[in-house]
């Protein structure tokens, strides 16, 4: 299970997983649109589908973690705030 401290960390990770999944779905659609797949293309498509399953599971875990964190904050008033300011430059 994912152990992140703050909402922002959970949301940040969820956004990254969603973007990865979106890009992956585009790649899968490209291969799926081909009328005939070569053996190499079929292997790539299989690998992409495995990655899709992994990312969907990861996204599900993150969404559950966000829900649990939110429910806990509402129920207990337990809100951790990470006041993070990064200096770029």
Backbone torsions as a table, in degrees:
resi	resn	phi	psi	omega
1	UNK	NA	153.9	-176.1
2	UNK	-83.9	127.7	-179.6
3	UNK	-113.7	88.3	175.8
4	UNK	-115.0	150.7	-169.7
5	UNK	-85.4	-45.5	-170.7
6	UNK	-116.0	163.2	174.6
7	UNK	-57.6	-42.4	-176.1
8	UNK	-61.7	-38.5	177.3
9	UNK	-65.5	-43.0	178.8
10	UNK	-63.5	-46.8	-179.2
11	UNK	-64.7	-40.9	178.7
12	UNK	-59.2	-48.5	179.7
13	UNK	-64.4	-41.1	179.2
14	UNK	-62.2	-40.9	178.1
15	UNK	-62.9	-42.8	179.7
16	UNK	-62.7	-44.8	179.4
17	UNK	-64.1	-40.9	178.1
18	UNK	-61.8	-41.0	178.7
19	UNK	-66.1	-44.8	177.7
20	UNK	-58.8	-42.6	-179.5
21	UNK	-65.9	-40.8	178.1
22	UNK	-60.7	-47.0	179.1
23	UNK	-64.0	-42.2	179.7
24	UNK	-63.1	-40.7	179.5
25	UNK	-63.6	-34.8	175.2
26	UNK	-62.8	-43.1	179.1
27	UNK	-64.5	-42.9	179.1
28	UNK	-62.1	-42.0	179.7
29	UNK	-62.3	-38.5	178.4
30	UNK	-61.3	-47.9	179.8
31	UNK	-69.2	-37.1	-179.4
32	UNK	-67.7	-25.9	-179.4
33	UNK	-77.1	-16.0	179.4
34	UNK	-69.2	137.8	-178.8
35	UNK	-70.3	-40.2	179.8
36	UNK	-134.9	127.4	-179.1
37	UNK	-96.8	137.2	171.7
38	UNK	-74.6	170.4	179.3
39	UNK	-61.9	-40.6	179.1
40	UNK	-63.3	-43.8	179.4
41	UNK	-65.4	-37.5	178.5
42	UNK	-65.0	-38.8	178.2
43	UNK	-66.9	-41.1	177.8
44	UNK	-62.5	-45.2	179.7
45	UNK	-61.4	-41.0	177.5
46	UNK	-61.3	-44.0	178.7
47	UNK	-63.7	-41.4	178.1
48	UNK	-62.9	-39.7	179.2
49	UNK	-66.4	-37.1	176.1
50	UNK	-63.8	-42.7	177.3
51	UNK	-62.4	-37.2	179.3
52	UNK	-62.5	-45.4	179.6
53	UNK	-61.0	-44.2	179.4
54	UNK	-61.0	-44.3	-179.5
55	UNK	-68.8	-37.5	177.8
56	UNK	-64.7	-40.1	176.9
57	UNK	-64.5	-42.7	179.0
58	UNK	-62.9	-42.9	178.8
59	UNK	-62.5	-41.4	178.9
60	UNK	-61.3	-43.8	178.0
61	UNK	-62.6	-41.8	179.4
62	UNK	-65.3	-42.2	178.6
63	UNK	-63.0	-40.2	177.6
64	UNK	-64.7	-40.2	179.0
65	UNK	-64.2	-39.4	177.0
66	UNK	-63.1	-45.9	179.2
67	UNK	-60.3	-44.6	-179.7
68	UNK	-64.0	-42.8	180.0
69	UNK	-62.8	-42.9	179.9
70	UNK	-66.6	-45.2	178.3
71	UNK	-60.2	-41.5	178.7
72	UNK	-64.4	-42.0	179.7
73	UNK	-63.6	-40.4	179.9
74	UNK	-69.1	-45.4	-176.5
75	UNK	-69.9	-48.6	-171.9
76	UNK	-102.8	-10.5	-174.3
77	UNK	70.9	18.6	-177.3
78	UNK	-87.0	98.3	-179.2
79	UNK	-124.6	119.1	175.5
80	UNK	-96.5	128.9	179.4
81	UNK	-115.4	123.6	176.8
82	UNK	-99.6	108.0	-178.1
83	UNK	-88.2	82.0	-173.3
84	UNK	-103.8	120.2	175.1
85	UNK	-123.7	120.7	-179.0
86	UNK	-100.3	143.4	178.6
87	UNK	-103.9	115.2	178.9
88	UNK	-107.5	124.3	176.1
89	UNK	141.2	NA	NA
